[in-house]
Amino acid sequence: MIYWWLVPAVASVSLILTAVLRRYALARSIIDVPNARSSHSVPTPRGGGVAIVIAFLLALPFLAWAQLATMPLLIAIGGAGGLIAIVGFMDDHGHIAARWRLLGHFCAAAWALFCLGGLPPITLFGWAVDLGWLGCILAAVYLVWMLNLYNFMDGIDGIASVEAISACLGGCLLYWLNGFESQMWVPGLLAMAVGGFLFWNFPPARIFMGDAGSGFLGMVLGVISIQAAWIAPQLLWAWLILLGVFVVDATFTLIRRLVRGDKVYEAHRSHAYQFASRRYRKHLPVTLAVGAINVGWLLPVALCVTSFGLDGALGLIIAYIPLVILALKFHAGEIEKASPSIADL
């Protein structure tokens, strides 16, 4: 039986649900009102990322029934992603203390790693390294960082959606070229779920993703990357390369703010992409630039790792060097100069 219908079905469900959620947010006044830390200037409903969550999670039972994905992966994604979405939804509608959010994040990471069997041995400059329990701890920190950095990077119209779509479709291409066609369904359907939402989130956005959607995407992408390491060690490096724009910008900014002694849990506008959007006074060029970097630079480097024998760690360094240069060029982590009003973006 052909299951191609899942592709348009997931995209359509996400598209329609986003419209419904937009009307709900407007009716309940779930609005993101611009302030001094905002990168937008027009009050906009938020929480549309719930459509991504629902559309994608509804597809998981079909994948299990048709045996198009392994049960450990589906259970890991369903449990961890669902918990993160619930925590994010509650935070979107009110406020959850940071310590309780973090507890939920680590519980979700522990669930995912339990289902996947932990972190497999990784290949580092030609050496197979089995980190054992330390690997599980590092993997949990990695998953929690992935979901939080996705929250941090979801700050201008369309950027989080374009990042997820380009990374997922890039991953599908790598799976296909290396004979892992059966692994394409999960990232492929995730891309379709995000695509339906992007119709409403493309600059200028008519609804924002919210923590429920962005955290869910970060967790799911992290889980997919760890599961990929069980398939072939080089695939973990490939996923880290594909997600490089978000990883480098968020990590570079965090380190710089930590060194300066800032309260890193407070809202700010010091990511490289935020400085870039203010420089060009629009979100669209920055969002499109992220997609172009993913397709034109990161995907070819990831392909060299999976198909042409480039060492994964070396490929990661090669891929990230230009991204670090861009982070420096656009002042990632620097103190924002005071301005009299919010930039008209």
N, C-alpha and C positions, 0 to 999 in steps of 0.2 A: 504494500500500500504506500502511496506517495503522501507525504506529510507536508508538502510545500505550503499548504493552506495556512499552516501555523504562522508563517511569516507575515502575510497581510492581516491575519486575524489579530495578532498581538499589536501590530502598529495601529490598527483601527480601534481596538479597545482603548489603547493609550490615548489616541487622538480624541475620542468621544468623552472618555472619563476626564481628561484635562478640561474640556469645555464645561462639563458638569461641575467640577471642582472650582472652576473660576466663578461660576454663578454662585456657588455655595459660599466661597470666600467673600464675594462682594456682599451677599445677603447678611453674612455674620460679621462683617467688618474685620475680616482677617486680612489686614492690609499692611504692607511694608511702607511706612511713612518715612520719607527721606530725612536724614539728620546729618550732623557734621561728619559722620563716619561712613555715609552712604556713597555709592558710586552711581546712583541714579537720582533724578530730580522730580519724578512724577510718582505719586502714591500708586502702588501696584499690588494686587492680590498675591498672596503667597500660598505655598502648600501644594502646588500642582504636581510635585514629584511623587505624590501618593499614586497618581495614575500610572507612573512607571512601575511602582512596586506591585500594584494590583495586577496590571496587565502581564508582567513577567511571572509573578508567582502563580497566576492562573494557568500558565503554560507548563509549569513543572510537572503536574500530574500526567499531562499528555506525553511529556518526554519520558516519564517513568513507564507509563503503559506501553508506549511504542518501543521502549528500550533504546532510546536515542541518546541517553546519557546514563552514567553510572549512578546507582542509588546513593552511595556515600556523598557524591558531589551534590546531588539534588537535596539531600537531607541537610547537608552542611549549609548550602545557600538558603534553603527555605527557613531553617531555624535561626541562623545568625542574621541573615538579611531581614527576616521578619521582626526579630527583636529590635534591631537597630531602627527599623522604620517606625515601630511603635514608640520607642523612646523619642525619636525625632518628631513624630506627630504630636506627642504630648508637649514637647518643648515648643513646637510651633504655636500651639494653642494656649500656652501659659509659660511656665518657667520651671525647669528642673535644675536643682543645684548641681554644680559641676561634678562634685564627688559621686553623686548618684548616676549621672550620665556616664561617667568614666567606669563605674562598676558595671553598668549594663554593657558597655563596650567590651570590657574584658570577658564578661560572661559569654557574649556572642562569639568572641574570638576563640575562647576555650572550647565552645561547642563545635565550631567549624573544624578546629584542629583535631578534636576527638574523632569526629566523623571521617576526616581525611587520613587519620593515622599519624598526625604530626608532620614535621618537616622532614622530607627525605634527604639523603646525602646530597650535597651540592658540589659542583665542580668549580674549583677556584684555581685559575691559571694552570689547568691541566691536572690538578690534584683533586681526588674525591675526598670530601671532608664530611664526616658524620658527626654532627654536633650533639646528638643525643638529646637529653633534657634541656640543655642550654639552647639547642635549636628550637625547641618548642616555645621556650620563653621569648626568644628573639622573634619567632614567627608571630606570637601573640602581640608583641609590641608593634611589629610591622603592620598587622591587620588593624590595630587601633589607630596607628598613625595614618594609614591609608584612608580610613573613613573620616578622620578629623581633617586631614589635609584637603580632602574633597570638599568638606564643609568650608574650609578657608578659601579655597579656590573658586567656589561658586559665588562670585561677587559681581560679575557683569553679565549682560544678556547673552545667553547661548553658549558660554564658554565651557561649562561643565557638560552640557549635552554633546557639543562637538568633540570634546576630549574623549568621552565614553564611546561615541559612535566610531570615531576614527581608530581608536585603540582596539575595539572589539572587531571591527571589520578587518583591521590589519592582522589581528590574531587569527581570524578565520582563514585569511590568505596563507599565513604561515602554516597552519594546520593542514590545509589542503595541499600545499606544495610539498610537505614532508610526509604525506601518507596517513595523516590523522584526521581524515574527513569526519569520522564519527564525533570528534570533539568540537565541531563547528557549531552545533546546535545551540549550546548555552550562550556563548558570546554573541552569536548571530541574532538570537531572539532578544537578548538584552539590547542590542543595537536597535532593533525594530521598536521595542518599547520606548526607548529614549527618542527615537525618530518621531513617533506620534506626538510626544510632548514638545519636541523642538519646534513643531509647527506653531505653537503658541508662545514659545520662549525665544524665538529668533528675534534678533534686534530689529525694532524696539519691542521688548518683551511685553506680552499682555498678562502674563502670570509668572511668578518666580517658582523655583523648584522647592525651596524650603529645606530644612534639616532632614526631614523624613526621606526625601528623595536623594539628596546629595550624600548623606551618610550611608544609605542603602547602596548606592553605586560604588562608593569607596570600599565598603566591606565586600561586596560581591566580586568586584574586580580583584581585590586582594586574594579572596578565596580561589578564584579561577587561576590566578598566577601560581599559587602554591600547589593546586591540583595539577597544573601543567608540569611542575617539577617532578611529579611522580611519573608522568608520561615519558619525559626526556629532560635531563638536567638543563640543557641549553634553552629550553622553552621558558624557564623561570627568568633567565637573563633577558630573553626576548620581550617578555611582558614588562619587565622593569624598564627596558629601553622604550617601549611603546608609550608608557605612562610618564616618560621623562619630564615633559613640560611641567606637569603638576608637581611631581616629586621634587624637582630641582627648585622651582620657585618657592614652594611652601617650606621646604627644609632650609634653604638658604636664608629666607626671611626669618624663620624661627630662630636659627642659630645667631643671626645678627642681632635680633631683639633680645635674646637671652644674654649675649655678651654685654649688651648695653644696659642690662638690668631692667628692661621693661616688664610689665605684667603681661605675660604672653597670652593669658586667657581673656584679656580685654579686646574689644573690637578695634580694628585699625584699618588703614587704607595704604599699607606700605608694601604690599606685594608688587612684584615687577609688572604684572598685568594691569594692576590698578594705576600705577604711575603711567603706564603706556596709554591707558584709556583716557587719562586726563590730558596727556600731551597731545593726543590726536582728537580730543574732545568728542569722541564717539566710541561706542563699544564694538561696532561691526568690524572695523579693520583689525582689532586685536583678536577677536574671536576667529576671524578668517585666517589670521596669521598663525594661530595655534593649530588649526586644521592643516595648513600648508606645511608647517614644521613637522607635524606628525606623519604626513604622507610623503613629503619630499625629502626628509632627512632621517627621522627615527625609524620608519618602516624599512628603508634600504639597509640601515645598519643592523636592525634585528634580523633581516633576511640573510645578511652575511654570517650572522651567528648561527642560525638554524640550518642554512643550506650550503654555506661555503667554508665552513671550518674555522671561522674567526672565534677565538676564545671569548666566552661570554663576559667575563669580568673586564677583559680588554675592550670588548665592544661597548660595554657600559661606559667606560671611561671616555672612549672616543665619542660616543653619542652625547655625553653630558658636558663635555668641555665647551662647545658652543653655547649650550644652555646656561652655563655658569657665566659666560661672557655676557650674554643677554641680560642675565639677572643683575650683573654689575652695571651694565649700560643703562638699565632702567631703574637703578637705585633700590633694588629689592632690600627691604629691611631698614632703609634709612628713615630718619624722622621727616615727616611731611611738613613742608613749609605752610605756615598758617595762611589761610585765604579768607576773604571776607564773606564768601558765599559758596554754596555748593556748585560745583561745575555743572554746566548745562550739557548733559550727555544725551 
